[in-house]
Structure formats: structure tokens, C-alpha cells
Amino acid sequence: MYALRLSTLVLVVSGLLLVFFGEILALCTLGRRKKSWFITAGTFNLLGGFFTLVGVCVYITMITHQHKWWPISELGAPPDTVTKFGWSFALIWVGLTFAVIDGGTYIWLSRLYVEDML
């Protein structure tokens, strides 16, 4: 159970950091004008979106199946809880869509790269 919580935290935080550094790198690309930086910024955004999605999916799965790991011998029967993740799951898919569009745009721009483009 602890390993799943830790992996969820690592995936979500690393995904958000990848997206953040991808955007910072994209801003730096405007000044440096390097084709490889476009590709790297796009890759960071794509990976960040997927890492965040996987982290949230692992968290939802962990919480949904929490009754399987409940220590019945120590704490008795698990409480009757209802968990709903409708909006969080929908928002993470919207975030993934924006990350894919953003990352794909940077990679597409690298294909159109010309020295005097900027």
C-alpha cells in the first residue's frame, strides 16, 4: 500500500515538473532558436501529461480497491465508504489532451524549423 502511494506521488509530481520544465524550455527556445530544444520541450510536455495521467489512475485504483488491503484482524470490518472521482478523472483527461496538443505542436514546429523563422 505504501509503495502505491509513493509511486502515485512520484508519478504526479514528476509529470507536473516535466510539463513545467517543458514550458520553461519552450520559452528559452524563443531566444536560443535551436531545433533540438523544440523537440525536447515537446517530449517533456508529452511525457509529463502521460505521467500525470498514470499517477492519477494508479491513485484512483488504489483508493477504489482499498478494502482489499484493509487489516481486518487489527481494525475490524472496513467502513462503508463511497468514493467518486468523476470530475478529477475528467479533468486529468483534459490536461492530457492539452499536454498532447502542446507537445505535438512543439514537435511539429521543429519539423517546420527554419533558421530565420523567429
C-alpha positions in Angstrom: 0.0 0.0 0.0 2.8 2.4 0.9 4.6 1.6 -2.4 1.4 2.5 -4.4 1.1 5.8 -2.5 4.7 6.6 -3.1 4.5 5.7 -6.8 1.4 7.9 -7.2 3.1 10.8 -5.6 6.3 10.3 -7.7 4.3 10.0 -11.0 2.1 13.0 -10.4 4.9 15.3 -9.2 7.4 14.2 -11.9 4.6 14.7 -14.5 3.9 18.2 -13.3 7.6 19.1 -13.2 8.1 17.7 -16.7 5.3 19.9 -18.0 6.7 22.9 -16.1 10.3 22.5 -17.4 8.9 21.8 -20.9 7.2 25.2 -20.9 10.3 26.9 -19.5 12.4 25.2 -22.2 9.9 26.3 -24.8 10.3 29.9 -23.6 14.0 29.6 -23.8 13.7 28.2 -27.3 12.4 31.6 -28.4 15.8 33.2 -27.6 18.2 30.4 -28.5 16.4 29.2 -31.7 17.6 25.6 -31.5 15.6 22.8 -33.2 16.6 20.2 -30.6 15.1 22.4 -27.9 11.7 22.4 -29.7 11.8 18.6 -29.7 12.9 18.4 -26.1 10.1 20.8 -25.0 7.5 18.8 -26.8 8.8 15.5 -25.4 8.8 16.9 -21.9 5.1 18.0 -22.3 4.1 14.7 -23.7 5.8 12.6 -21.0 4.5 15.0 -18.3 0.9 14.6 -19.4 1.2 10.8 -19.5 3.0 10.6 -16.2 0.3 12.7 -14.5 -2.5 10.6 -16.1 -0.9 7.3 -15.0 -0.3 8.7 -11.4 -4.0 9.7 -11.1 -5.2 6.4 -12.5 -3.0 4.5 -10.0 -4.4 6.6 -7.2 -8.0 6.0 -8.2 -7.3 2.3 -8.5 -5.6 2.2 -5.1 -8.5 4.1 -3.4 -11.2 2.0 -5.1 -9.6 -1.3 -4.1 -8.6 -0.1 -0.6 -10.9 -2.6 1.1 -8.7 -5.5 -0.2 -5.7 -4.2 1.8 -7.7 -3.3 5.0 -6.2 -5.1 8.0 -9.4 -6.9 9.2 -7.6 -8.6 12.1 -6.5 -5.2 13.6 -9.2 -2.8 12.7 -12.3 -5.0 12.1 -14.5 -4.7 9.0 -13.8 -1.9 6.6 -16.1 1.1 6.8 -18.7 1.6 4.1 -17.3 4.4 2.1 -18.3 5.7 -1.3 -15.7 7.4 -3.5 -16.4 9.2 -6.7 -13.7 10.5 -9.0 -15.8 11.8 -11.9 -14.5 15.3 -12.1 -10.9 14.6 -11.2 -10.8 11.8 -13.9 -12.4 14.1 -16.5 -10.0 17.0 -15.7 -6.9 14.8 -16.0 -8.1 13.7 -19.4 -8.5 17.4 -20.4 -5.0 18.0 -19.0 -3.6 15.2 -21.0 -5.3 16.5 -24.1 -3.7 19.9 -23.7 -0.3 18.4 -23.0 -0.5 16.3 -26.1 -1.6 19.3 -28.2 1.1 21.4 -26.7 3.9 18.8 -27.1 2.7 17.8 -30.5 2.8 21.5 -31.6 6.4 21.9 -30.5 7.4 18.7 -32.3 5.5 19.9 -35.4 7.2 23.3 -35.2 10.6 21.6 -35.1 9.8 19.9 -38.5 9.0 23.4 -39.9 12.1 24.9 -38.3 14.0 27.4 -40.5 17.0 29.4 -39.3 15.2 32.7 -39.8 11.8 31.5 -38.5 11.9 33.5 -35.3 
